[in-house]
Amino acid sequence: MDDLIDAAREVQNRAHVPYSDYRVGAAIETANGDVFVGCNLENANFSNSLHAEEVAIAEAVKNGHREFSRLAVSSDRRDGVTPCGMCRQTLAEFCDDELVILCDEGGDDVAEYSLGELLPNTITQDMLD
C-alpha cells in the first residue's frame, strides 16, 4: 500500500465527526517529499466544519510549503471519496492541473485522478486580473 494512503487512513481516527460519523483523512505530499495530514472537524453550524484536505494543506502552508506533488484521501468507509469542489478549488490555489490525487477504495484499491480531471476550467488568479 502507498505510504500516503496509509497516512490518510491513520489520521482519520482523529476526526471530530459527531454529526455525520463519516471520518475522512487526507495526506498531502510536498514537492520535497514532506507529508502533512488533516482530518475532518465537524461543527454544529455545518458551514464552519473543516474538511480533511483543507486542514492538511493549511498545515503544509503554515510550515512554509507552496508546492505539492500528491494528495491522498481516505474515509473510514473506503468508498473512494474524492475532494469536494471547495477543497478542489483550494488545492488549485497552490497546485497545477497535474497534482496526483489518490482516493482510497479499500484494501489495495486506489483510484488515481489529476486535479485537472476533477476540476476542469479552474478559477485562477489570472481570471481575476
Summary of the structure (lengths in Angstrom):
residues: 129
radius of gyration: 13.9
end to end distance: 42.8
largest distance: 45.2
contacts: 414
relative contact order: 0.17
helix: 34%
strand: 26%
